[in-house]
């Protein structure tokens, strides 16, 4: 006869076990986060250049192929795409239910951070604005009109929460995604762990290089080279690859039965 203690233990195990619908929900969120992030830099660059080409008021002399940073696209015609993409990622992250409490907390910290990145725009001017000092029509924000710059604290908040967002993603990739709830991970899981670690460290290195660029090289140098844009793009791609790998779009287990919720 089964004791009451054994029944309670069996019930608790059943509650902790993920259902098929839970796994599908997790994988769908992971794919959505990864695909939105992966497409963002390309969409911004191609979209703004297409806009400049189609609109007659965009003179050839004022056109630039790439802005100084991804955040600078807030002050271009692609602002809605930029803000919408970040808000989409924020919603997906806040709704994300990971394997345990650490996953949930980390995802929500990242989600809230990226939402604040969208809400508090960078004070960096679009390269197409030039150095004439004239106000940029596309630059009206929650904190200013088109004829005035945002207060200095807006740019500080933007930079701080962008750093929190990327650092949180790196920690998730290195520390949380590599965990497993099975004693013997599959060969694909071991390969995925390598992807997670490389992706996480790539994000951290890019963030460090962005900080060095801002502190020692200055905005004027970045405006000429778009180095921060390229570093941000590498970090975003690493973030996307990590989440698509987590969704098993990359290096998925060969045997479906071997797929655990914590993969």
DAFEN-V631475 format. One record per residue. N is the residue number from 0. RES is the residue in three letters. NEAR is the number of other C-alpha atoms within 8 Angstrom. D_FIRST is the distance of its C-alpha to the first C-alpha in Angstrom with 2 decimals. Layout:
# DAFEN-V631475
n={N & N}
res={RES & RES}
near={NEAR & NEAR}
d_first={D_FIRST & D_FIRST}
This chain:
# DAFEN-V631475
n={0 & 1 & 2 & 3 & 4 & 5 & 6 & 7 & 8 & 9 & 10 & 11 & 12 & 13 & 14 & 15 & 16 & 17 & 18 & 19 & 20 & 21 & 22 & 23 & 24 & 25 & 26 & 27 & 28 & 29 & 30 & 31 & 32 & 33 & 34 & 35 & 36 & 37 & 38 & 39 & 40 & 41 & 42 & 43 & 44 & 45 & 46 & 47 & 48 & 49 & 50 & 51 & 52 & 53 & 54 & 55 & 56 & 57 & 58 & 59 & 60 & 61 & 62 & 63 & 64 & 65 & 66 & 67 & 68 & 69 & 70 & 71 & 72 & 73 & 74 & 75 & 76 & 77 & 78 & 79 & 80 & 81 & 82 & 83 & 84 & 85 & 86 & 87 & 88 & 89 & 90 & 91 & 92 & 93 & 94 & 95 & 96 & 97 & 98 & 99 & 100 & 101 & 102 & 103 & 104 & 105 & 106 & 107 & 108 & 109 & 110 & 111 & 112 & 113 & 114 & 115 & 116 & 117 & 118 & 119 & 120 & 121 & 122 & 123 & 124 & 125 & 126 & 127 & 128 & 129 & 130 & 131 & 132 & 133 & 134 & 135 & 136 & 137 & 138 & 139 & 140 & 141 & 142 & 143 & 144 & 145 & 146 & 147 & 148 & 149 & 150 & 151 & 152 & 153 & 154 & 155 & 156 & 157 & 158 & 159 & 160 & 161 & 162 & 163 & 164 & 165 & 166 & 167 & 168 & 169 & 170 & 171 & 172 & 173 & 174 & 175 & 176 & 177 & 178 & 179 & 180 & 181 & 182 & 183 & 184 & 185 & 186 & 187 & 188 & 189 & 190 & 191 & 192 & 193 & 194 & 195 & 196 & 197 & 198 & 199 & 200 & 201 & 202 & 203 & 204 & 205 & 206 & 207 & 208 & 209 & 210 & 211 & 212 & 213 & 214 & 215 & 216 & 217 & 218 & 219 & 220 & 221 & 222 & 223 & 224 & 225 & 226 & 227 & 228 & 229 & 230 & 231 & 232 & 233 & 234 & 235 & 236 & 237 & 238 & 239 & 240 & 241 & 242 & 243 & 244 & 245 & 246 & 247 & 248 & 249 & 250 & 251 & 252 & 253 & 254 & 255 & 256 & 257 & 258 & 259 & 260 & 261 & 262}
res={UNK & UNK & UNK & UNK & UNK & UNK & UNK & UNK & UNK & UNK & UNK & UNK & UNK & UNK & UNK & UNK & UNK & UNK & UNK & UNK & UNK & UNK & UNK & UNK & UNK & UNK & UNK & UNK & UNK & UNK & UNK & UNK & UNK & UNK & UNK & UNK & UNK & UNK & UNK & UNK & UNK & UNK & UNK & UNK & UNK & UNK & UNK & UNK & UNK & UNK & UNK & UNK & UNK & UNK & UNK & UNK & UNK & UNK & UNK & UNK & UNK & UNK & UNK & UNK & UNK & UNK & UNK & UNK & UNK & UNK & UNK & UNK & UNK & UNK & UNK & UNK & UNK & UNK & UNK & UNK & UNK & UNK & UNK & UNK & UNK & UNK & UNK & UNK & UNK & UNK & UNK & UNK & UNK & UNK & UNK & UNK & UNK & UNK & UNK & UNK & UNK & UNK & UNK & UNK & UNK & UNK & UNK & UNK & UNK & UNK & UNK & UNK & UNK & UNK & UNK & UNK & UNK & UNK & UNK & UNK & UNK & UNK & UNK & UNK & UNK & UNK & UNK & UNK & UNK & UNK & UNK & UNK & UNK & UNK & UNK & UNK & UNK & UNK & UNK & UNK & UNK & UNK & UNK & UNK & UNK & UNK & UNK & UNK & UNK & UNK & UNK & UNK & UNK & UNK & UNK & UNK & UNK & UNK & UNK & UNK & UNK & UNK & UNK & UNK & UNK & UNK & UNK & UNK & UNK & UNK & UNK & UNK & UNK & UNK & UNK & UNK & UNK & UNK & UNK & UNK & UNK & UNK & UNK & UNK & UNK & UNK & UNK & UNK & UNK & UNK & UNK & UNK & UNK & UNK & UNK & UNK & UNK & UNK & UNK & UNK & UNK & UNK & UNK & UNK & UNK & UNK & UNK & UNK & UNK & UNK & UNK & UNK & UNK & UNK & UNK & UNK & UNK & UNK & UNK & UNK & UNK & UNK & UNK & UNK & UNK & UNK & UNK & UNK & UNK & UNK & UNK & UNK & UNK & UNK & UNK & UNK & UNK & UNK & UNK & UNK & UNK & UNK & UNK & UNK & UNK & UNK & UNK & UNK & UNK & UNK & UNK & UNK & UNK & UNK & UNK & UNK & UNK & UNK & UNK & UNK & UNK & UNK & UNK}
near={2 & 5 & 6 & 6 & 6 & 8 & 9 & 8 & 8 & 8 & 8 & 8 & 8 & 7 & 7 & 6 & 6 & 8 & 6 & 6 & 6 & 8 & 10 & 8 & 8 & 12 & 11 & 9 & 11 & 12 & 12 & 9 & 13 & 14 & 10 & 11 & 14 & 11 & 8 & 10 & 10 & 7 & 8 & 13 & 10 & 8 & 9 & 11 & 10 & 8 & 9 & 11 & 8 & 6 & 7 & 7 & 4 & 9 & 8 & 5 & 4 & 9 & 9 & 8 & 6 & 7 & 13 & 15 & 12 & 11 & 8 & 13 & 14 & 14 & 12 & 11 & 10 & 12 & 10 & 8 & 8 & 14 & 11 & 8 & 11 & 12 & 11 & 8 & 13 & 14 & 9 & 12 & 13 & 11 & 7 & 11 & 8 & 9 & 8 & 7 & 7 & 8 & 12 & 13 & 8 & 11 & 13 & 12 & 10 & 15 & 15 & 10 & 13 & 15 & 11 & 11 & 14 & 12 & 8 & 10 & 12 & 11 & 9 & 5 & 7 & 12 & 9 & 7 & 10 & 8 & 5 & 5 & 5 & 6 & 8 & 9 & 7 & 8 & 11 & 10 & 9 & 5 & 7 & 11 & 9 & 12 & 9 & 7 & 8 & 10 & 8 & 7 & 6 & 12 & 13 & 8 & 11 & 14 & 10 & 8 & 12 & 11 & 9 & 10 & 13 & 13 & 10 & 12 & 13 & 14 & 10 & 12 & 14 & 13 & 8 & 10 & 12 & 12 & 8 & 8 & 6 & 6 & 5 & 4 & 8 & 8 & 6 & 10 & 12 & 9 & 9 & 12 & 10 & 8 & 10 & 14 & 11 & 8 & 15 & 17 & 10 & 11 & 16 & 11 & 8 & 12 & 13 & 8 & 9 & 11 & 8 & 9 & 11 & 9 & 7 & 6 & 10 & 9 & 7 & 7 & 8 & 13 & 10 & 7 & 7 & 12 & 9 & 11 & 12 & 9 & 12 & 13 & 10 & 11 & 13 & 11 & 10 & 12 & 15 & 14 & 11 & 14 & 12 & 14 & 14 & 13 & 13 & 10 & 9 & 8 & 10 & 10 & 11 & 6 & 6 & 6 & 5 & 8 & 8 & 8 & 7 & 8 & 10}
d_first={0.00 & 3.81 & 6.35 & 9.54 & 11.58 & 10.06 & 10.55 & 14.00 & 14.83 & 14.22 & 16.29 & 18.99 & 19.36 & 19.92 & 22.50 & 24.34 & 24.64 & 27.99 & 28.40 & 31.23 & 33.38 & 33.04 & 34.21 & 37.08 & 38.10 & 38.22 & 40.15 & 42.57 & 43.36 & 43.89 & 46.25 & 48.12 & 48.68 & 49.80 & 52.14 & 53.81 & 54.45 & 55.71 & 58.16 & 59.49 & 62.28 & 63.62 & 63.56 & 65.47 & 68.13 & 68.71 & 68.57 & 71.10 & 73.46 & 73.29 & 74.01 & 76.98 & 78.30 & 78.06 & 79.45 & 83.22 & 83.39 & 81.55 & 84.45 & 84.18 & 85.35 & 82.46 & 79.67 & 77.21 & 74.67 & 71.95 & 71.48 & 71.12 & 67.38 & 64.66 & 64.80 & 68.53 & 67.79 & 67.06 & 70.85 & 71.52 & 71.17 & 67.61 & 66.40 & 64.25 & 62.54 & 61.99 & 60.61 & 58.55 & 56.94 & 56.06 & 54.64 & 52.60 & 51.14 & 50.51 & 48.55 & 46.46 & 45.68 & 44.79 & 42.44 & 40.86 & 37.17 & 36.50 & 33.34 & 33.29 & 35.39 & 38.14 & 38.80 & 39.06 & 41.39 & 43.58 & 43.95 & 44.93 & 47.41 & 48.95 & 49.03 & 50.72 & 53.11 & 54.28 & 54.75 & 57.03 & 58.85 & 59.72 & 60.62 & 62.84 & 65.08 & 66.94 & 70.51 & 71.59 & 74.22 & 74.16 & 76.46 & 78.30 & 79.34 & 81.54 & 83.15 & 85.43 & 83.59 & 83.49 & 80.38 & 77.91 & 77.23 & 73.63 & 72.88 & 72.39 & 69.02 & 67.11 & 69.10 & 72.60 & 75.01 & 76.54 & 79.52 & 77.72 & 75.33 & 71.89 & 71.73 & 71.07 & 67.62 & 66.40 & 66.93 & 65.27 & 62.13 & 62.11 & 62.35 & 59.77 & 57.05 & 57.90 & 57.28 & 53.98 & 52.91 & 53.69 & 52.37 & 49.03 & 48.84 & 49.71 & 46.99 & 44.40 & 45.62 & 45.73 & 42.81 & 40.25 & 40.76 & 40.41 & 36.82 & 33.91 & 30.12 & 29.76 & 30.30 & 32.87 & 35.18 & 37.00 & 40.69 & 41.65 & 39.72 & 41.71 & 44.88 & 43.99 & 43.52 & 47.08 & 48.31 & 46.61 & 48.21 & 51.62 & 51.53 & 50.61 & 53.34 & 55.80 & 55.25 & 55.77 & 58.92 & 60.37 & 59.80 & 61.52 & 64.44 & 64.80 & 65.05 & 67.65 & 69.60 & 69.75 & 70.66 & 73.21 & 74.51 & 74.77 & 74.45 & 77.84 & 76.91 & 73.63 & 75.52 & 77.62 & 74.80 & 71.64 & 69.73 & 67.15 & 66.52 & 65.78 & 63.53 & 61.61 & 61.35 & 59.93 & 57.36 & 56.40 & 56.11 & 53.90 & 51.72 & 51.58 & 50.79 & 47.92 & 46.30 & 47.02 & 45.44 & 42.39 & 42.32 & 42.57 & 45.90 & 47.03 & 45.14 & 42.13 & 39.32 & 40.20 & 36.69 & 35.31 & 31.69 & 32.67 & 33.76 & 31.69 & 32.28 & 33.80 & 36.57}
